[in-house]
Amino acid sequence: MVLFIDVRVYLQLGRFVYSTPFTKTGKAHGELKSQWQRQTIITTENPLPYLKTRVPVIEWEEVELTPAEVAIQDMSVRTQKLKQTTSMDPPNAKLLQVQLQGAISTTVNQGPIEVALAFLCDPEEVALSSHLQKLRHCFREFILRCGEALDKNRQLIGEDQREYQREMERNFVTFKQKLAPMLLYKRLYGDPPVYKREEKSYLQKISRSSAHSKDEEKILKPEKKC
C-alpha cells in the first residue's frame, strides 16, 4: 500500500503555538474551574525547516484562556479525535475502543462527566455565560459522536466481543443519564421557540444514537440531579 503524505503539513511553518497550564494561586495545575491556560504564539523570521538550525522570532503573542474556554477546547479536541477515528479507512477497531472507553467511562479522572459537573450544574450561570452555552453545545456534539463510534464498533467486532459491546452500550446509557439534566435547556426565563425546536431536534438525535441499546429511553429520566 502506497501512502501519500501532504508535505505542506510539515514544511513552510512560520507560526507555532505552545500551551502552559496555570492557576491564579501560582500552581501549574488545580481544580477544573480554576485551571487556566496560557497560549504562546510565536512567528519566526523564516519558515521552518530552514538552512539554519536557529531562526529569529519576530513576533510574540500570549493569549490567556479562562477555565471555561479550556474546557471547550478540551471537549472539542475529544470530539474531533473521535470523529476522525470513526471515519478512518481502513478502520482501526483497537484505537476506536480505547477512545470510546476514555469517552464514556464515568470513572475517568477529569473526564467529560467531571467537566460537565464542574461547569454546567448551575442553570442560571450557564444561561448568563456564552462560554458555558458553547460548552453545552460541545457536549451535545460529543454525545452524538460517541453514538456514531459505538455503532461503528458494533460493525467491526466479532462474536467474542459482543458482551464487551453491550457493556459499552450500557455505560453509554449511564453516561447520558448523568449528563441529561445539564444538557437540556432550563426554562428559567422562558426560552424562545428556537431553543425549544433545537432541544427537540437534539433529543431525536440522541434517541437514535446507539439505537440497539434497550435502555435508551432512560436518557430522559436521570437518576439524580446536580
Secondary structure, DSSP 8 states (H G I E B T S, - for coil): ------GGGTSSEEEEEEEEEE-TTS-S---GGG-EEEEEEEEEEEEES-SSS---EEEEEEEEE-HHHHHHHHHHHHHHHHHHHHT-SS--HHHHHHHHHHHH-TTSTT-HHHHHHHHSS-HHHHHT-HHHHHHHHHHHHHHHHHHHHHHHHHHH--GGGHHHHHHHHHHHHHHHHHHHHHHS---SS---HHHHHHHHHHHHHHHHTTTT-TTGGGGGS-S---
